[in-house]
Amino acid sequence: MMVKLFAALPLLLVSVLGHAAVVGVAELQDGASILLQDEQGPCVGSARMASFVKAGASAVPGCWVARGHHIAVVFLDGDIGAVPVAALKPPKSA
């Protein structure tokens, strides 16, 4: 399913610093964002790293996997969520 995500969304950004590349961003109504990365990190199977980022707070790491028309996300603080694939935006260039 992850192949479908990459085929449907031209979001892959090559990292020049060797860090995990952000491949998609979901902007939430409260100004927070969920960053989807291409690195596996501590995630298992086909899951890849995610980060919940909100101004003035520490980023919360998590894992994501494509599930049909949505992205399932589980954060290491116990929160879970689903992001519609259509809501993803490409990362902003640095």
Buried (B, 14 or more C-beta within 10 A) or exposed (E): EBEEBBEEBEBEBEEEEEEBBBBBBBEBEEEBBBBBBBBBEEBEEEBBBBBBBEEEEEEBBBBBBBEEEBBBBBBEEEEEBEBEBEBBEBBEEE
